[in-house]
Amino acid sequence: MSSETFTDRVRATDKAIPIGTTLTYQEVARRAGSPRAARAVGAIMRRNYDLTIPCHRVIRADGAVGGYNRGGPVLKAQLLRQEKFSLR
């Protein structure tokens, strides 16, 4: 039996998001095995300060960037544009 937690699965899912693409909080939750845990994914991302986890690539279901604990939504949008992701 694996001792991997939901947080571990969320972080692994986030690390696997390629440059220039995004997933929604709900998509991350689904891929991490808990499709109804989008808010929990947001909470995990809020507490993430590991620079190897590109939490700026996780956005809201409505296409808005959402929050970013390393500089706010303006910096998050800037990082996504630098990665050639086009925001709505």
N, C-alpha and C positions, 0 to 999 in steps of 0.2 A: 504494500500500500504506500502511495506517495505522501510525503509530508508537505508537499507544495500547497501553499495557501492561495486563496483567491487573489490576494495582493501580488504574490509571485507570478501568478498566471496573467494578471493585468499588465504587470511590468514587462513580462516576456512578450506579450502581444504587442505592446507599445513599441518595444525595441525592434520588432519585426516590420514596422510600418516603413516602407521605402521612402527615400527622399522624394519630395514632390507630390506625395499622396497623403491623404488623411483618412481617418476613420472617425465615425461618430462615437460618442460615449456608449451608446447602445450597441454599436457593432463590436466595440472592444469587450463589453460585458458578455455579449453572445459568444464571441470567440474564446473568452476566458471561462465559459461554462455556466454563466448565470445570466441569461438573456434579459431578465427584469431588473438587473442591478446597475443601470446606467448612472444613477445618483451615487452609488458606492464607488464607481469608477472615477467620477468627478472628485469625490473626497480623497481617493488615493492619489490622484494627480495633484490635488491641492497640497498634499503633504510630501510630494516628491521633490527632492533637491539633488537627486543623482543625475549628474550631467550626461551620463551615458543613456538615459531614457529620454527620448524626444517627445515629451508630453505636449509640446506645441502642435504636434500632428493629430491631436484628438480635438474634434470640434463638436459643436452642438448639432442636433438633428435638423435644425432649420437652416443650416449653412453658416450661421454666425460663428465667430471664432471662440466665443466663451472666455472664461477667465484664464489667467496665466500667472502662476505664483512667482515667476522670475522677471516680472516687469510689466504685467498687465496686458490687456487685450491689444493695445497698440503695438507693443513689441512682438506679441505672438503673430499678429498679422504681418508684420515686417519680416519675421523669420520665414513665414510661409511663402511670402513673395520672393525672398532671396532663394528659396528652394524651387522657384518657378511654379508654385502652385497658384492657380488663379482663383481669387476670392470672388464671391458674388457681389 
